Amino acid sequence: MTELGTRWFLALLLLVVCFAITPLANAQAQVASDGASKSQSDSQDRQAPPTSGEQQSQTNKPSLMTPLKQQIASEPYRPITGRQRLRWLMTNTLGPEHLAGGVITSAFGTALDRPQEDGTHWGGFAERFGVRLTGVATSNVMEAGLGAAWGEDPRYFREPDEPFRARIRSVIKQAFTARRRDGSFGPAYARFAATAGSNFLSNTWRPDSEANNHDAVLRTAEGFAGRTLSNAWAEFWPDVKARVSHRGH
């Protein structure tokens, strides 16, 4: 098993790599549209200089740690941009909810002393948290990079106007499917490769007691279960939040 510092270094390295992979994966898709509108945009710019509001919108882009806007399935589909894909990667790796989930699972593992090689002390907690963060970063980088190359959108699309059962079906379906550039849903091949690949790859830095194919398969299943729960949160939490806010007023 590698040292904790090596694991953290690997996690940070993967996040740095994503800055190069993700924008390049969408570059070809942008070239055609940029070239087609270049002459028209140039002529419009000569006639009407950009307003202060337009200049501000160009310079004040959302932070990479700003969560993406909730998507609605019934609205016209707009393919995810390279920057939005990068924001998805960053917020789903280092966002407060995901870090809090890592704290909870690491604390639970420390209390149960699983794996036993890490122990029940603070160092063992840090080991577990580092292993989880490295695995999450690896999976998200793979899904973002492969998804960009294959035209798959990792975002979840809510169906707030559908009956409850239909929304549940959507929560489960979108754990295994992703939207294509034309707006249709298809198998989430990038997610399959990322979830399975990252869990088998993590055998190289996990403790010996869980660095095996059997545990990797279990972790892969847990990954899709976690994705389903994340979809359920994205689907229903806005409704719960709106009702709580309404009652508060």
N, C-alpha and C positions, 0 to 999 in steps of 0.2 A: 504493500500500500504506500502511495506517495505521501509526502509531508503536506500538512494543511496549507502552507504557503504556496506550494506548487499548484494546489487545487484552485486557490483564489487567483493565482496568476493566470491559470488557464481560463477561468471564467472571465476575467478582465480582457484577456487576449481575444476571446471569442466576440466580446462586445465591440472591441476595436475593429475587428475584421468586418463586422456587419456594416460599418460605416462605408466601407469600400464596396462590398458586394451588393447591397440593396439598391443604391442609386444606379449603379451600372446595369443592373438587371432590367431596369425600366427605361434605359436610355434609348434603346432602339424603338420602343413604342412611342417615345416623345418626338423623335426626329422627324417623322413624316408629318405629324400635325404642326410642328413648329415651322417646318419648311413651307407648308402650304399656306400658313397665315402670316409668314414673315413680311412679304411685300405689302399686304394689306395693313398690317400693324404699323409698318414703317411710315406709310402714307398718312395714317391716322395720327401718328405721333407728331408728324411735322405740322399738321393742321391744328391739333389740339394738344398742348403739353399736358402731362398728367397733373391732376389736381393734388392738393395736399393730402386728401383722404386716400387717393390711390397710392401716393408715395408712402404713406404710413402703413397701408395694408401690405405693400411690398417689403417693407423693412421689418415690420413687427409680426413676424411669423410666429406661430405657436411654438412654445418650447418642446423639445423632444420628449420631455417628461409630462406633457399635457395629454391626458387621455383623449382618445378619439371620440367624436360625437356618436351618439347612439344611432344605429342604422335601422330603417324601417323597410321591410321586405316589399311592401306595396308601393313604395315610392320609386320613381325612375332611377334605375341603377347607374351609378357613376363609378367606374373602376378606381380602385385604390391607387394613389400616387406613390412614388418612391419615398417621399418624406413621410407620408402617412404610414407606410409599411414600417419605416424605421421607428416612428413613434409607437406603433403597435408593439414592436420588438422591445423597445426600452421600457414602456409602461407595464408590459406583461412579464418583464423580468425583474425590474427594480421598482415597480409601483408599490405604494404602501400596502395595498391589499395582499399582494403576492409576497412581499417581505413578511407581513404579519402571518400569512399562512406558513411560511418557512419557520418562523419562530414557534408557532404552535406545534407543528409536526416534529420539529427538532426537540422541543421540550418534552413532548410525548415519548419520543424515542429514548430520550435521556432518562425519563422516569422508569421506563420498562427495561432499560439497559439493552437496547437493540440498535445496532449490533453490539455485542459485548466487548469487542476490541476497543471501542471508543470510551467506555466507562461511563460513570454517572456523575462526573464532575463538570465544571464549567468548560474545561478543555474538550470534553466529549460533546457537549452541546455545540461548541464552535465547530468541531469536526463534522457533526451531522448537518449543521446549517451550511457549511462550506460545500459539502458533497451535494446537498440538494440544490444550492444556487448554481453550482457548476453544471449539474444535469439539466436544470431549467434553461440556463443560458445556452447550452449546447442545442437543446431541442428547439428553442425559439429561433436561434440563428439559422438552423437547418431549414425550419419551416418557412421563415421569411425569405431566405435566399432561393431555395428550390421553388417556393410558391411564386416568387417574382419571375423566375425563368419559365415556369410552366403556366403562368397566367392564372394563379389561384389566389383568391381573396381570403385572408384569415379572419376577417371580421365576422361578428355574429349579426344577423338581421332579424329584428323583432317583428312580431305579428300581433300587435296589441288589440286589433279589431277582430281577431278570430276567436272562436269558442275556446274554452279552457283546454279541452282534449286536443284540439288542433295545435295549440301553442305547445303543449307537452310533446306532441309528435315532432314539432319543429325543433324543440330543444334537443331531442335525441338525434334527429336526422342531421342537424348541422354539426353535431360532434364528429360525424364521419364524412360530411360533404362540405364543399366550398364552392363559392361562386366563381364562374369563369369571366373572361373579359366581356363576353356578350350578355352577361347577366344570368345565364342558366346555372343550375346547380349540377355538380358532378362529384365523383369520388375525390376526397381530399388526399391525393397521392402524396403531396409534400408533407402533410401531417402524418400520414402512415409511416413514411420514411423517417421523419424526424423523431417521432415518438418511439418507434422501435429501435432505430439506429442509435439514438442518444442513450437509451437504456442499456443496450448491449455494449456500446462503447464505454459507458461508465463502469463496466466491470474491470477496466484497467486501473481505476483509481479507488474503487470501493474496498472495504474490508473483505478479507477472504471468505468470511461466513456468508456473504451475500453477493460475492462476485462470481456468479454462475448463471447458466442459461435459464434455469428454472425461475430464479428470482427476477431475471431480466424480463421474462415473459409476464410475470406477475406485475412488475412495475409498469410494463407497457399497458396492461389492462387497467391498472390504476390511473395511468395517464389519460386514457379515454374517459374513464369515470369522472376524473377531475374536470375534464373539458366539458362533460355534460352538466356537471354542477355549476361550472362557470357560465355556461349558456343559460341555465335556469335563473341564475342571479341576474344576468343581463336582461332576461325576458321579463321577470316579475318584480324586481326591486324598484324600477321606476314607478310602478303602480302602487306598491306599498308606501314608497316615499311620498307620493302625491296624496294618498289618503291620510297619512300621518300629518302632513303639512296642513291639509284641509281641516282636520279636526283641531289642530293647534290654533287655527284662526277662528 
